[in-house]
Amino acid sequence: MTRDVKGQYRRRFGIRLKDASDIEGIRAAGRLAVFLLEQAERAIQPGMLTEEINTLVDSVTREHGATSAPLNYRGFPKSACVSVNEVICHGIPGARRLEPGDIVNVDVTPILNGYYADANRTFFVGDPSDEAREIVRVAREALRRGIESVMPGRRLGNIGWAIQSYVEQHGCSVVRDFVGHGVGFAFHEAPQVPHFGQKGTGIRLVPGMVFTIEPMINRGRPEVRILDDGWTAVTRDGSLSAQFEQTVLVTEEGVESLTPFEG
């Protein structure tokens, strides 16, 4: 990426493109993010408190010489977001006990050597219902299609179009209130990455851009309600919600996930 392009994107859009050393730093933080989610997956079981998931994430993060970006971010009190069933995102871990059939999203953002990586996954607790399996499947595939749409020279709006068109074909909805975002030097950077929109719109993608794709998919309608804690976002109609997130890099040839995970 030439200096002229880096300067242009910084001035016009506030986007800080990453060079090779930055990408290696984010990739290392990304490996830790994936490991944290793997540890959560192994631990989750019926009867577990969401606070116990937070304790696990916080402990493992510290053991690896990192810190958790969510902790104390704009007053958020925990090291991870843990969102169960109708909770779309920003669930505050606490005394809620996981029950058989629940779905639970765990969202982590470690800071390692000054670099940030952001990822989340939705897990099953025990044996889920067919409805729960379907919303998780749709959310996972929506993320895959969003990532697949990334290519240098394409427009940012292609990502949202790929996600929205797939999700709505399957009778689900895309949350509009929350979007993906640039990441790497800070928790939230430019650009914003909507998970809905029109193909061929938005800024042009260029190598060195690093951002999250994190579609929040509802089984019912897309409307959101924020609880009295000021953070927890739930589906207004009480329907199930699922989400998957990865941090991705626009490369010279296409796209690379810096938080690659299976499942």
C-alpha positions as a printed NumPy array, in Angstrom:
array([[  0.   ,   0.   ,   0.   ],
       [  1.519,   3.325,  -1.055],
       [  1.955,   6.202,   1.346],
       [ -0.389,   8.321,  -0.811],
       [ -3.242,   5.834,  -0.419],
       [ -2.628,   5.484,   3.325],
       [ -2.696,   9.252,   3.711],
       [ -5.805,   9.617,   1.577],
       [ -7.774,   7.024,   3.56 ],
       [ -6.656,   8.556,   6.839],
       [ -7.632,  12.091,   5.788],
       [-10.88 ,  11.321,   3.962],
       [-12.305,   8.456,   5.986],
       [-10.348,   8.344,   9.249],
       [ -9.187,   4.828,   8.344],
       [ -5.747,   3.805,   9.542],
       [ -4.379,   1.179,   7.171],
       [ -2.1  ,  -1.418,   8.711],
       [  1.405,  -2.338,   7.562],
       [  3.076,  -5.747,   7.807],
       [  4.295,  -5.337,  11.405],
       [  0.874,  -4.094,  12.553],
       [ -0.808,  -7.067,  10.911],
       [  1.498,  -9.483,  12.724],
       [  0.608,  -7.815,  16.026],
       [ -3.128,  -8.069,  15.33 ],
       [ -2.702, -11.665,  14.164],
       [ -1.06 , -12.565,  17.501],
       [ -3.93 , -10.939,  19.407],
       [ -6.292, -12.824,  17.1  ],
       [ -4.746, -16.159,  18.015],
       [ -5.4  , -15.347,  21.659],
       [ -9.014, -14.362,  20.893],
       [ -9.597, -17.713,  19.177],
       [ -7.992, -19.543,  22.105],
       [-10.249, -17.732,  24.571],
       [-13.327, -18.832,  22.63 ],
       [-12.04 , -22.412,  22.527],
       [-11.597, -22.363,  26.297],
       [-15.12 , -21.011,  26.745],
       [-16.523, -23.713,  24.475],
       [-14.865, -26.441,  26.545],
       [-16.164, -24.979,  29.803],
       [-19.777, -24.159,  28.911],
       [-22.329, -26.548,  30.361],
       [-25.818, -26.459,  31.877],
       [-25.822, -24.902,  35.334],
       [-22.864, -22.625,  34.67 ],
       [-23.204, -18.958,  35.609],
       [-22.421, -16.408,  32.92 ],
       [-20.113, -14.785,  35.495],
       [-18.005, -17.953,  35.45 ],
       [-17.445, -17.52 ,  31.71 ],
       [-16.249, -13.978,  32.363],
       [-13.891, -15.184,  35.092],
       [-12.409, -17.76 ,  32.731],
       [-11.888, -15.228,  29.931],
       [-10.332, -12.69 ,  32.301],
       [ -7.982, -15.243,  33.863],
       [ -6.739, -16.753,  30.603],
       [ -6.298, -13.299,  29.061],
       [ -4.092, -12.193,  31.963],
       [ -2.127, -15.44 ,  31.893],
       [ -1.109, -14.602,  28.328],
       [  0.111, -11.132,  29.224],
       [ -2.88 ,  -9.394,  27.674],
       [ -5.775,  -7.27 ,  28.894],
       [ -9.469,  -7.311,  27.987],
       [-10.677,  -4.335,  25.965],
       [-14.303,  -4.528,  27.185],
       [-13.322,  -4.167,  30.865],
       [-14.19 ,  -0.609,  31.949],
       [-14.808,   0.444,  28.33 ],
       [-17.273,   3.323,  28.694],
       [-18.206,   1.807,  32.036],
       [-18.738,  -1.786,  30.902],
       [-17.976,  -3.794,  34.068],
       [-16.719,  -7.13 ,  32.71 ],
       [-13.991,  -8.653,  30.534],
       [-16.327, -10.394,  28.079],
       [-19.825,  -9.984,  26.717],
       [-21.978, -13.064,  27.357],
       [-25.364, -12.99 ,  25.602],
       [-27.966, -15.727,  26.111],
       [-30.969, -16.56 ,  23.893],
       [-32.9  , -13.309,  23.308],
       [-29.874, -11.162,  24.198],
       [-28.457,  -9.783,  20.956],
       [-25.171,  -8.41 ,  22.301],
       [-23.422,  -6.672,  25.219],
       [-24.796,  -9.093,  27.782],
       [-23.203,  -8.371,  31.173],
       [-22.022, -11.608,  32.825],
       [-23.556, -12.228,  36.199],
       [-25.92 , -14.545,  38.047],
       [-27.805, -15.858,  35.004],
       [-27.468, -19.64 ,  34.992],
       [-27.214, -21.469,  31.678],
       [-29.989, -23.988,  31.081],
       [-30.169, -26.991,  28.742],
       [-31.214, -25.816,  25.28 ],
       [-29.849, -22.275,  25.65 ],
       [-27.666, -20.632,  23.055],
       [-24.919, -18.375,  24.408],
       [-22.675, -15.938,  22.59 ],
       [-19.249, -15.151,  24.01 ],
       [-17.545, -12.014,  22.667],
       [-13.869, -11.322,  23.468],
       [-11.384,  -8.592,  22.539],
       [ -7.888,  -9.108,  23.945],
       [ -5.245,  -6.383,  23.773],
       [ -1.822,  -7.956,  23.288],
       [  1.29 ,  -5.785,  23.006],
       [ -0.902,  -2.826,  22.149],
       [ -2.881,  -4.549,  19.377],
       [ -6.591,  -5.446,  19.452],
       [ -8.435,  -8.395,  17.903],
       [-12.175,  -8.99 ,  18.217],
       [-14.121, -12.243,  17.787],
       [-17.209, -14.03 ,  19.034],
       [-19.057, -17.302,  18.657],
       [-22.462, -18.651,  19.651],
       [-22.479, -21.985,  21.464],
       [-25.121, -24.558,  22.314],
       [-25.798, -25.46 ,  25.95 ],
       [-26.811, -29.1  ,  26.   ],
       [-29.249, -30.195,  23.307],
       [-30.784, -27.182,  21.483],
       [-34.166, -26.945,  19.801],
       [-34.501, -27.042,  16.033],
       [-35.223, -23.303,  16.103],
       [-32.015, -22.634,  18.03 ],
       [-29.998, -24.775,  15.635],
       [-31.442, -22.897,  12.675],
       [-30.73 , -19.377,  13.93 ],
       [-27.159, -20.357,  14.821],
       [-26.673, -21.965,  11.413],
       [-27.984, -18.887,   9.607],
       [-25.792, -16.524,  11.668],
       [-22.687, -18.625,  11.052],
       [-23.34 , -18.8  ,   7.308],
       [-24.079, -15.057,   7.212],
       [-20.61 , -14.367,   8.588],
       [-19.031, -16.712,   6.053],
       [-20.797, -14.973,   3.181],
       [-19.842, -11.566,   4.502],
       [-16.174, -12.527,   4.655],
       [-16.351, -14.152,   1.223],
       [-17.582, -10.859,  -0.271],
       [-14.409,  -8.977,   0.728],
       [-11.989,  -8.225,  -2.091],
       [ -9.735,  -5.227,  -2.82 ],
       [-11.495,  -2.876,  -5.216],
       [-14.975,  -3.912,  -4.122],
       [-17.252,  -1.661,  -2.099],
       [-17.965,  -1.852,   1.62 ],
       [-21.697,  -2.168,   0.933],
       [-21.135,  -5.552,  -0.706],
       [-20.576,  -7.05 ,   2.743],
       [-23.953,  -5.976,   4.103],
       [-25.707,  -6.919,   0.872],
       [-24.251, -10.455,   0.966],
       [-25.366, -10.899,   4.574],
       [-28.82 ,  -9.313,   4.346],
       [-29.839, -11.056,   1.129],
       [-28.954, -14.468,   2.563],
       [-30.484, -13.932,   6.007],
       [-33.807, -12.633,   4.743],
       [-34.132, -15.54 ,   2.325],
       [-34.205, -17.759,   5.408],
       [-36.928, -15.85 ,   7.236],
       [-34.609, -14.14 ,   9.717],
       [-33.63 , -10.493,  10.169],
       [-30.433,  -8.455,  10.459],
       [-30.03 ,  -6.1  ,  13.426],
       [-29.442,  -2.525,  12.22 ],
       [-28.539,  -0.893,  15.53 ],
       [-25.05 ,  -2.394,  15.788],
       [-22.391,  -2.765,  13.104],
       [-18.885,  -4.047,  12.536],
       [-15.942,  -1.667,  12.826],
       [-12.293,  -1.093,  12.173],
       [ -9.998,  -2.594,  14.796],
       [ -6.325,  -3.148,  15.537],
       [ -4.892,   0.053,  17.002],
       [ -8.022,   0.642,  19.1  ],
       [-11.181,  -1.195,  20.133],
       [-13.357,   0.685,  17.659],
       [-11.976,   2.458,  14.596],
       [-13.266,   3.604,  11.225],
       [-14.903,   2.364,   9.113],
       [-18.282,   1.232,  10.342],
       [-19.315,  -2.018,   8.643],
       [-23.123,  -2.409,   8.328],
       [-24.489,  -5.934,   7.924],
       [-27.212,  -4.723,   5.568],
       [-27.181,  -2.511,   2.502],
       [-26.757,  -2.262,  -1.226],
       [-24.165,  -3.874,  -3.431],
       [-21.748,  -1.415,  -5.037],
       [-22.158,   1.305,  -2.381],
       [-19.778,   2.621,   0.248],
       [-16.047,   3.194,   0.239],
       [-13.721,   1.07 ,  -1.849],
       [-11.857,  -1.687,   0.005],
       [ -8.064,  -1.509,  -0.172],
       [ -5.261,  -3.731,   1.163],
       [ -4.307,  -2.97 ,   4.754],
       [ -7.861,  -2.383,   5.978],
       [ -8.639,  -4.404,   9.112],
       [-12.196,  -4.556,  10.437],
       [-14.731,  -6.831,  12.057],
       [-17.672,  -8.525,  10.4  ],
       [-20.146,  -9.486,  13.137],
       [-23.728,  -9.923,  11.931],
       [-26.351, -10.114,  14.663],
       [-29.222, -12.227,  13.347],
       [-32.695, -12.436,  14.911],
       [-35.171, -15.253,  14.429],
       [-37.945, -12.674,  14.502],
       [-37.938,  -8.95 ,  13.825],
       [-34.766,  -6.793,  13.894],
       [-35.859,  -4.255,  16.519],
       [-33.745,  -3.875,  19.665],
       [-34.526,  -2.951,  23.264],
       [-31.803,  -1.845,  25.703],
       [-32.259,  -2.968,  29.31 ],
       [-31.974,  -0.686,  32.319],
       [-28.284,  -1.531,  32.792],
       [-27.614,   0.602,  29.706],
       [-25.779,  -2.192,  27.888],
       [-27.758,  -5.39 ,  27.412],
       [-29.494,  -5.381,  24.017],
       [-32.386,  -7.824,  23.603],
       [-34.798,  -8.61 ,  20.782],
       [-37.889,  -6.463,  21.17 ],
       [-40.156,  -9.4  ,  20.282],
       [-38.349, -11.888,  22.547],
       [-37.104, -14.022,  19.66 ],
       [-33.754, -15.824,  19.64 ],
       [-30.659, -14.031,  18.382],
       [-27.269, -15.411,  17.325],
       [-23.981, -13.887,  16.228],
       [-20.537, -14.815,  14.931],
       [-17.651, -12.382,  14.485],
       [-14.185, -12.369,  13.004],
       [-11.498,  -9.734,  12.481],
       [-10.533,  -9.667,   8.805],
       [ -7.746,  -8.149,   6.704],
       [ -8.12 ,  -6.944,   3.14 ],
       [ -5.088,  -8.375,   1.302],
       [ -3.675,  -7.75 ,  -2.166],
       [ -5.446, -10.903,  -3.391],
       [ -8.599, -11.022,  -1.289],
       [ -9.26 , -11.449,   2.408],
       [ -7.682, -13.149,   5.418],
       [ -9.294, -13.775,   8.788],
       [ -6.994, -12.782,  11.633],
       [ -9.258, -14.703,  14.045],
       [ -9.954, -17.914,  12.102],
       [-12.096, -20.475,  13.909],
       [-14.026, -23.57 ,  13.025],
       [-17.667, -24.244,  13.833]])
